[in-house]
Amino acid sequence: MTSQTQKNNNIEQFKNTLKAHSLKATPQRIAVHEAMLSLGHASADMVTEEIRKNSDTKVTVASVYNILSDLAMLGIYHYRLSANNKMYFDVNTFKHFHIYDCENHRYKDVIDAEFMEIVENYLSKKRFRGYSIDHVDIQLVGRPSKKKRTLPL
């Protein structure tokens, strides 16, 4: 990672962030955050599966979705709607952009400070009547480019 790091990269920082928002560090919230640290970008289904695989904490997909949504609304996570109409959450809240794999429905972070600076400088000189820009959210859409190699017989 660059000098811009995620805010809640360990459980203690996450607990402090919850406390700052007057939220309790429940076992479910901790389990969701641990799963998100492991996955990076994930839907509620993916987080629920990760928790069930690696934790004794009991959760439902609905409770995980509610926790993820609440944390995103507070700015602790970011969220994005994929092409398959699933909400994905992103544990990384620093400046970066994404490549969306439209075949496998996965997100990959791209960290390029120079590119982000160019885009932000360009947009800072533009005016959009009736709008002020809060932040830049760039998503490139692609598919895996690795060709399957056939092995010689």
Beta strands, then each sheet from edge to edge (+ up, - down):
strand 1: 41-42
strand 2: 78-81
strand 3: 87-90
strand 4: 97-101
strand 5: 106-110
strand 6: 139-142
sheet 1: 1+ 3- 2+
sheet 2: 5+ 4- 6-
end
